[in-house]
Amino acid sequence: MSRANVLLLLSGSIAAYKACTVISRLAQAGVTVQTVATPAALRFVGAATLEGLSGRPVFSNLWEEGRALDHIEHARAADLALLCPATANTINRLAAGLADDPVGALFLAWELKQKPWWIAPAMNHHMWQHPATTASLAKLRDWGVRVLDPVDGPHACGEDGAGRLMDPEAIAAEVLAALPK
Ligand SMILES: Cc1cc2nc3c(=O)[nH]c(=O)nc-3n(C[C@H](O)[C@H](O)[C@H](O)COP(=O)(O)O)c2cc1C
């Protein structure tokens, strides 16, 4: 059983339900999973699901009473952060260094040179190929972020192309392999 800590951050993609598989696999392996969700992510999966799978309340509001320093404490405690699914919007926000929500604040509080921050993008293929997204991903990679590249395939919108979230079982396996034993 693992004793590692993972910060699992969700943004608002139709693929958010697949992150539940990742959380479940990590929790089954003994990993402590702290979930973080944008307001849009909580429109796709409920806080009760995230709490039920991880055994901990989701962190989704920087201003919640009693949780004022959570963005620093969660960044300190975790061995690895995984933004899954990563929307175009949140990728662009992180690349701009915006910290007015829990995901952005945690990213800026994270010691990028010391601990892995991974992102698993999921989006329509036009969003994936847009120069704004491409430029932001290049910036994040340059800062040391690992991108778990999406795959080709059908999208929920009916179109086909690159941008489908990598297989959640494979994502969980990659995370487990990277964690301290
Ligand atoms: C049904 C639906 C599905 C969506 N799926 C995606 C998606 O897979 N990837 C993406 O980048 N944006 C997607 N969006 C758009 C985002 O939800 C929107 O840009 C939102 O502002 C993202 O906020 P967040 O990045 O703070 O979570 C979707 C929107 C809707 C209504």
PDBQT file of the ligand as one rigid body, heavy atoms in Angstrom, charges set to zero:
ROOT
HETATM    1  C1  LIG A 201     -21.144  20.113 -21.896  1.00  0.00    +0.000 C 
HETATM    2  C2  LIG A 201     -19.829  20.833 -21.865  1.00  0.00    +0.000 A 
HETATM    3  C3  LIG A 201     -18.668  20.128 -22.050  1.00  0.00    +0.000 A 
HETATM    4  C4  LIG A 201     -17.412  20.778 -22.019  1.00  0.00    +0.000 A 
HETATM    5  N1  LIG A 201     -16.301  20.041 -22.198  1.00  0.00    +0.000 NA
HETATM    6  C5  LIG A 201     -15.109  20.684 -22.233  1.00  0.00    +0.000 A 
HETATM    7  C6  LIG A 201     -13.917  19.926 -22.439  1.00  0.00    +0.000 A 
HETATM    8  O1  LIG A 201     -13.925  18.693 -22.571  1.00  0.00    +0.000 OA
HETATM    9  N2  LIG A 201     -12.736  20.604 -22.454  1.00  0.00    +0.000 N 
HETATM   10  C7  LIG A 201     -12.665  21.966 -22.307  1.00  0.00    +0.000 A 
HETATM   11  O2  LIG A 201     -11.565  22.499 -22.360  1.00  0.00    +0.000 OA
HETATM   12  N3  LIG A 201     -13.791  22.693 -22.086  1.00  0.00    +0.000 NA
HETATM   13  C8  LIG A 201     -14.989  22.088 -22.042  1.00  0.00    +0.000 A 
HETATM   14  N4  LIG A 201     -16.133  22.819 -21.822  1.00  0.00    +0.000 N 
HETATM   15  C9  LIG A 201     -16.013  24.266 -21.594  1.00  0.00    +0.000 C 
HETATM   16  C10 LIG A 201     -15.597  24.550 -20.138  1.00  0.00    +0.000 C 
HETATM   17  O3  LIG A 201     -16.485  23.923 -19.226  1.00  0.00    +0.000 OA
HETATM   18  C11 LIG A 201     -15.553  26.069 -19.911  1.00  0.00    +0.000 C 
HETATM   19  O4  LIG A 201     -14.521  26.646 -20.691  1.00  0.00    +0.000 OA
HETATM   20  C12 LIG A 201     -15.354  26.411 -18.447  1.00  0.00    +0.000 C 
HETATM   21  O5  LIG A 201     -15.306  27.797 -18.292  1.00  0.00    +0.000 OA
HETATM   22  C13 LIG A 201     -14.081  25.801 -17.900  1.00  0.00    +0.000 C 
HETATM   23  O6  LIG A 201     -13.850  26.264 -16.597  1.00  0.00    +0.000 OA
HETATM   24  P1  LIG A 201     -12.661  25.729 -15.721  1.00  0.00    +0.000 P 
HETATM   25  O7  LIG A 201     -11.464  25.615 -16.625  1.00  0.00    +0.000 OA
HETATM   26  O8  LIG A 201     -12.487  26.787 -14.678  1.00  0.00    +0.000 OA
HETATM   27  O9  LIG A 201     -13.068  24.447 -15.122  1.00  0.00    +0.000 OA
HETATM   28  C14 LIG A 201     -17.365  22.181 -21.825  1.00  0.00    +0.000 A 
HETATM   29  C15 LIG A 201     -18.557  22.891 -21.606  1.00  0.00    +0.000 A 
HETATM   30  C16 LIG A 201     -19.763  22.224 -21.628  1.00  0.00    +0.000 A 
HETATM   31  C17 LIG A 201     -21.014  23.035 -21.386  1.00  0.00    +0.000 C 
ENDROOT
TORSDOF 0
